[in-house]
Amino acid sequence: MPETAYEIIGEDRPARWLVTCDHATNRVPDWVAGGDLGIAAEDMARHIAYDVGAAGLTRALAERLDAPAILSDFSRLVIDPNRGEDDPTLLMRLYDGTIIPANRHADAADLERRLARLYRPYHAAQARMAARRADTVILAIHSFTPCLKGRAPRPWQVGVLHSHLDSRLSVALIARLRAEGDLCVGDNQPYLGHLPGDSIDRHALQPGRHNTLIELRNDLIGTGDQQAAWADRLAPILTAALADLEDA
């Protein structure tokens, strides 16, 4: 079978949005350590291996926006597509208290193989999709765990991440989300919104495209019904935030 690095949904949909999901799945290709990174199944099922619920939300939101979507098809523990090629966390050896045995002794050849077969094809496809029209808007979908090991619970239901290099759409989106009145909204929470070489940097900031990154707390999008409900809620808010930006 041919290598699978990504999935594209609705390639011919007309909207200017491109919905992306960098951490869509916990799949480990069989050519990477025999398809087993050496950690327990329960670890592969949690946030360290992929963004729980993000793929379903991406699909539902792209449908409501009448937009195409691109989703990765490999675990972030195999190689993290939301990091630059020179980022030291590109290949994680320890994550939220879990040692990743298959990565612990990975060498430069292992890294290059994963870059060539997974990371670079994914980004090439995302670049092609983003270039399909001149006014593409990048919408990155992620999820976060309610509590990291040994840390305080995270109160936010939704976070909006953005870079100081271009926060225009994100600022408009945060205002719209907070106007809902019943959401705890994180502004660059639970993470800072910019890493040089990350997906937004590569596909939005460097080419000068409008962009935003949404983080949903994963206990709120664990089921198909929850993902559909959030997509129903977010789609009109996103549309309004983009209109606010362009009417300003």
VODOLUM-48213 format. One line per field, with one value per residue (C-alpha): residue number from 1; residue in three letters; x, y, z negated. Coordinates in pm, whole numbers, padded with zeros to 5 digits. Example, Ala and Ser with C-alpha at 12.3 -4.5 7.8 and 13.67 -1.06 7.14 Angstrom:
BEGIN
pos: [1_2];
code: [ALA_SER];
xx: [01230_01367];
yy: [-00450_-00106];
zz: [-00780_-00714];
//
This chain:
BEGIN
pos: [1_2_3_4_5_6_7_8_9_10_11_12_13_14_15_16_17_18_19_20_21_22_23_24_25_26_27_28_29_30_31_32_33_34_35_36_37_38_39_40_41_42_43_44_45_46_47_48_49_50_51_52_53_54_55_56_57_58_59_60_61_62_63_64_65_66_67_68_69_70_71_72_73_74_75_76_77_78_79_80_81_82_83_84_85_86_87_88_89_90_91_92_93_94_95_96_97_98_99_100_101_102_103_104_105_106_107_108_109_110_111_112_113_114_115_116_117_118_119_120_121_122_123_124_125_126_127_128_129_130_131_132_133_134_135_136_137_138_139_140_141_142_143_144_145_146_147_148_149_150_151_152_153_154_155_156_157_158_159_160_161_162_163_164_165_166_167_168_169_170_171_172_173_174_175_176_177_178_179_180_181_182_183_184_185_186_187_188_189_190_191_192_193_194_195_196_197_198_199_200_201_202_203_204_205_206_207_208_209_210_211_212_213_214_215_216_217_218_219_220_221_222_223_224_225_226_227_228_229_230_231_232_233_234_235_236_237_238_239_240_241_242_243_244_245_246_247_248];
code: [MET_PRO_GLU_THR_ALA_TYR_GLU_ILE_ILE_GLY_GLU_ASP_ARG_PRO_ALA_ARG_TRP_LEU_VAL_THR_CYS_ASP_HIS_ALA_THR_ASN_ARG_VAL_PRO_ASP_TRP_VAL_ALA_GLY_GLY_ASP_LEU_GLY_ILE_ALA_ALA_GLU_ASP_MET_ALA_ARG_HIS_ILE_ALA_TYR_ASP_VAL_GLY_ALA_ALA_GLY_LEU_THR_ARG_ALA_LEU_ALA_GLU_ARG_LEU_ASP_ALA_PRO_ALA_ILE_LEU_SER_ASP_PHE_SER_ARG_LEU_VAL_ILE_ASP_PRO_ASN_ARG_GLY_GLU_ASP_ASP_PRO_THR_LEU_LEU_MET_ARG_LEU_TYR_ASP_GLY_THR_ILE_ILE_PRO_ALA_ASN_ARG_HIS_ALA_ASP_ALA_ALA_ASP_LEU_GLU_ARG_ARG_LEU_ALA_ARG_LEU_TYR_ARG_PRO_TYR_HIS_ALA_ALA_GLN_ALA_ARG_MET_ALA_ALA_ARG_ARG_ALA_ASP_THR_VAL_ILE_LEU_ALA_ILE_HIS_SER_PHE_THR_PRO_CYS_LEU_LYS_GLY_ARG_ALA_PRO_ARG_PRO_TRP_GLN_VAL_GLY_VAL_LEU_HIS_SER_HIS_LEU_ASP_SER_ARG_LEU_SER_VAL_ALA_LEU_ILE_ALA_ARG_LEU_ARG_ALA_GLU_GLY_ASP_LEU_CYS_VAL_GLY_ASP_ASN_GLN_PRO_TYR_LEU_GLY_HIS_LEU_PRO_GLY_ASP_SER_ILE_ASP_ARG_HIS_ALA_LEU_GLN_PRO_GLY_ARG_HIS_ASN_THR_LEU_ILE_GLU_LEU_ARG_ASN_ASP_LEU_ILE_GLY_THR_GLY_ASP_GLN_GLN_ALA_ALA_TRP_ALA_ASP_ARG_LEU_ALA_PRO_ILE_LEU_THR_ALA_ALA_LEU_ALA_ASP_LEU_GLU_ASP_ALA];
xx: [00000_00121_00242_-00027_00082_-00242_-00610_-00776_-01150_-01363_-01082_-01328_-01528_-01538_-01482_-01163_-01104_-00858_-00915_-00606_-00552_-00186_-00248_-00545_-00451_-00239_-00141_00213_00325_00449_00793_00843_00954_00721_00421_00469_00647_00680_00429_00105_-00221_-00370_-00088_-00142_-00508_-00436_-00323_00048_-00012_-00270_-00527_-00827_-01148_-00976_-01017_-01393_-01429_-01217_-01435_-01759_-01638_-01503_-01841_-02027_-01786_-01807_-01429_-01159_-00965_-00630_-00553_-00229_-00228_00051_00096_00269_00496_00622_00713_00536_00421_00353_00723_01000_01252_01517_01295_01429_01074_01018_01087_00965_01151_00956_00609_00389_00566_00582_00911_00882_01115_01112_01227_01476_01755_01632_01924_01959_01866_01543_01454_01527_01314_01017_01067_01083_00789_00548_00634_00739_00457_00203_00340_00370_00003_-00096_00102_-00071_-00415_-00341_-00230_-00553_-00677_-00513_-00726_-00700_-00757_-00584_-00790_-00589_-00780_-00619_-00731_-00574_-00599_-00789_-00490_-00125_00028_00119_-00024_-00328_-00651_-00695_-01011_-01048_-01305_-01155_-00826_-00726_-00356_-00192_00139_00243_00332_-00038_-00306_-00584_-00825_-00754_-00830_-01160_-01238_-01160_-01395_-01673_-01622_-01621_-01937_-02113_-02110_-02082_-01732_-01398_-01178_-00799_-00600_-00280_-00377_-00304_00001_00181_00073_00390_00688_00920_00870_00539_00245_00091_00430_00500_00161_00010_00256_00534_00300_00091_-00241_-00508_-00497_-00605_-00558_-00836_-00769_-01071_-01049_-01065_-01319_-01568_-01522_-01480_-01795_-01938_-02237_-02006_-01795_-02106_-02239_-01912_-01892_-02246_-02146_-01806_-01885_-02102_-01866_-01569_-01762_-01858_-01502_-01363_-01629_-01541_-01179_-01254_-01510_-01265];
yy: [00000_00359_00568_00768_01101_01300_01306_01581_01635_01848_01961_02127_02315_02686_02867_03063_02884_02595_02391_02204_01937_01869_01611_01422_01060_00833_00607_00467_00336_-00022_00086_00293_00050_-00215_00011_00025_00310_00097_00278_00149_00156_00395_00640_00610_00696_01023_01370_01288_01081_01303_01577_01388_01490_01735_01529_01493_01861_01948_01742_01883_02242_02218_02086_02375_02631_02460_02450_02194_02034_01859_01621_01447_01066_00991_01034_01344_01100_00963_01317_01641_01831_02141_02198_02330_02081_02218_02222_01998_01877_01753_01399_01368_01132_01227_01377_01452_01194_00918_00799_00709_00406_00398_00761_00744_00608_00730_00854_01105_00843_00759_01127_01184_00883_01021_01367_01235_00993_01180_01534_01682_01525_01656_02008_01996_01901_02174_02430_02318_02344_02686_02815_02716_03076_03409_03492_03163_03184_02919_02777_02532_02300_02147_02014_02018_01799_01938_01878_01788_01551_01734_02064_02272_02209_02422_02633_02733_02568_02715_02888_03103_03103_03371_03531_03890_03891_03882_03853_04033_03745_03589_03914_03943_03578_03614_03913_03716_03413_03624_03799_03462_03516_03155_03057_03070_03180_03166_03434_03247_02990_02712_02769_03061_03103_03117_02892_02972_02706_02576_02518_02862_03025_02822_02834_03161_03407_03373_03390_03668_03483_03554_03283_03163_02853_02716_02486_02301_02124_01760_01648_01874_01714_01346_01231_01289_01473_01708_01771_01848_02084_02277_02294_02433_02694_02789_02816_03130_03286_03233_03374_03681_03733_03729_03979_04202_04199_04291_04558_04732];
zz: [00000_00065_-00225_-00402_-00547_-00532_-00442_-00241_-00272_-00040_00185_00424_00158_00244_-00090_-00147_-00479_-00492_-00808_-00927_-01191_-01262_-01535_-01395_-01470_-01688_-01395_-01396_-01054_-01062_-00936_-01253_-01525_-01385_-01441_-01818_-01998_-02311_-02530_-02677_-02483_-02736_-02666_-02292_-02355_-02533_-02433_-02413_-02096_-01921_-01979_-02111_-01932_-01698_-01381_-01423_-01501_-01196_-00965_-01108_-01105_-00751_-00635_-00799_-00654_-00312_-00326_-00252_-00534_-00564_-00849_-00936_-00935_-01183_-01554_-01685_-01872_-01541_-01435_-01519_-01210_-01420_-01480_-01261_-01127_-01362_-01672_-01953_-02030_-01674_-01797_-02155_-02388_-02701_-02708_-03011_-03223_-02962_-02810_-02440_-02402_-02021_-02012_-02294_-02078_-01738_-01529_-01246_-00987_-01174_-01188_-00819_-00724_-00917_-00772_-00417_-00437_-00664_-00770_-00437_-00228_-00480_-00460_-00082_-00059_-00303_-00102_00216_00056_-00093_00249_00423_00392_00316_00010_-00183_-00560_-00770_-01057_-01267_-01501_-01810_-02147_-02492_-02799_-03101_-03327_-03274_-03528_-03846_-03723_-03810_-03616_-03306_-03331_-02966_-02745_-02432_-02365_-02070_-01987_-01779_-01693_-01755_-01386_-01290_-01558_-01370_-01310_-01648_-01834_-01648_-01724_-02096_-02116_-01948_-02173_-02490_-02376_-02400_-02777_-02889_-02777_-02953_-02664_-02671_-02491_-02399_-02660_-02741_-02518_-02361_-02003_-01801_-01739_-01449_-01184_-01318_-01082_-01118_-01073_-00761_-00588_-00712_-00864_-00610_-00305_-00467_-00507_-00767_-01032_-01374_-01587_-01807_-02103_-02245_-02578_-02481_-02741_-02559_-02214_-02293_-02109_-01766_-01914_-02105_-01797_-01592_-01859_-01876_-01497_-01488_-01743_-01605_-01234_-01256_-01512_-01281_-00986_-01190_-01320_-00965_-00860_-01159_-01050_-00692_-00784_-01019];
//
